[in-house]
Amino acid sequence: MYPIHPQPFSSGPDLPSVIHDYFAADRDGDSDALGKCFTADAVVRDEGRDHVGIDAILTWKAGASRAYRYTSTPFAIAEQDGRIIVTSRLVGDFPGSPIDLRYLFRLCADGIAALEIRP
């Protein structure tokens, strides 16, 4: 269905290319690459707040990256209700570390149209 990038991290699952690129950009702190993963009107929902559009998404990600240092390692993938769900372990200097988070991606031909992050 979506192009797959095999074994994106040392022992993680095969991920669709744009999702692999999202996690790689997050890992590398590359905001340009991160922005290219999303559609122009994409929505990210994290901690009960919506971030709409690439500028808002990059502001959200920059704030999270300034507040905490962490690594994110995807270890499971599933598909449900038209979304790709990636479970990733976050380890860092934040309360509750380590934690497994679920990333619910809705993809379209142009990239990530929506992302919701849940515990």
C-alpha positions in Angstrom: 0.0 0.0 0.0 2.7 2.5 1.0 6.4 2.4 0.1 8.3 0.5 2.8 11.6 1.4 4.2 13.0 -1.9 5.6 14.5 -2.1 9.1 14.7 1.7 9.7 16.3 1.4 13.1 18.6 -1.2 14.4 16.0 -3.8 15.2 12.7 -2.1 14.5 9.8 -3.0 12.2 9.6 -2.1 8.5 7.9 1.3 8.2 6.3 3.2 5.3 9.0 5.5 4.0 7.4 8.8 5.2 7.0 7.4 8.7 10.6 6.2 8.7 11.6 9.7 7.6 9.5 11.2 10.4 11.3 9.2 13.1 14.7 9.7 11.5 14.2 13.5 11.3 13.0 13.5 15.0 16.1 11.5 16.0 18.4 13.8 14.0 16.8 17.0 15.1 16.3 17.9 11.4 13.3 20.3 11.2 13.6 20.7 7.4 13.3 17.0 6.9 10.5 16.8 9.5 8.5 19.5 7.7 8.8 17.6 4.4 7.0 14.6 6.0 3.7 16.4 6.4 1.1 17.8 4.1 0.6 21.5 4.1 -2.6 21.2 6.2 -1.6 18.3 8.4 -2.7 18.1 12.0 -0.7 16.7 14.9 -2.5 16.0 18.1 -0.3 15.6 21.2 -1.0 16.1 24.9 -4.6 17.1 24.1 -3.6 20.0 21.7 -3.9 20.2 17.9 -1.1 21.7 15.8 -2.4 22.5 12.3 -0.1 23.2 9.4 3.6 22.7 8.9 4.6 25.9 10.8 2.6 25.0 13.9 3.9 21.4 13.7 7.5 22.6 13.6 6.9 25.0 16.5 5.4 22.1 18.5 8.3 19.8 17.7 10.9 22.4 18.5 9.3 23.1 21.9 9.2 19.4 22.7 12.9 19.0 21.7 13.9 22.1 23.8 12.1 20.8 26.8 13.3 17.3 26.8 16.2 15.2 25.5 15.0 11.7 24.4 15.4 8.9 22.0 12.5 7.2 20.2 12.8 3.7 19.0 9.9 2.2 17.0 9.3 -1.4 17.8 5.8 -2.4 16.6 3.5 -1.5 13.7 -0.2 -2.2 13.0 -2.9 -0.9 10.7 -6.4 -0.1 12.0 -9.3 2.0 10.7 -7.2 3.5 7.9 -4.4 4.5 10.2 -0.9 3.1 10.7 -0.1 2.7 14.4 3.6 2.7 15.4 4.5 1.9 19.0 7.8 3.5 20.0 9.8 3.5 23.2 10.8 6.9 24.4 13.7 7.2 26.9 14.9 10.5 28.1 15.0 13.2 30.8 11.2 13.6 31.2 8.9 12.4 34.0 7.8 8.8 33.5 10.7 7.8 31.3 10.8 5.3 29.7 7.4 5.2 28.1 5.8 3.5 25.2 3.8 5.8 23.0 1.5 5.0 20.1 1.8 7.2 17.0 -1.4 7.0 14.9 -0.5 8.2 11.4 -3.0 8.9 8.6 -1.2 9.0 5.3 -2.1 10.4 1.9 -0.2 10.5 -1.4 1.5 13.8 -0.3 2.7 12.6 3.1 1.5 12.5 6.7 -2.0 14.1 6.8 -2.6 13.5 10.5 -0.6 12.2 13.5 -2.0 11.6 17.0 0.4 10.6 19.8 -1.1 8.6 22.7 0.3 6.8 25.7 
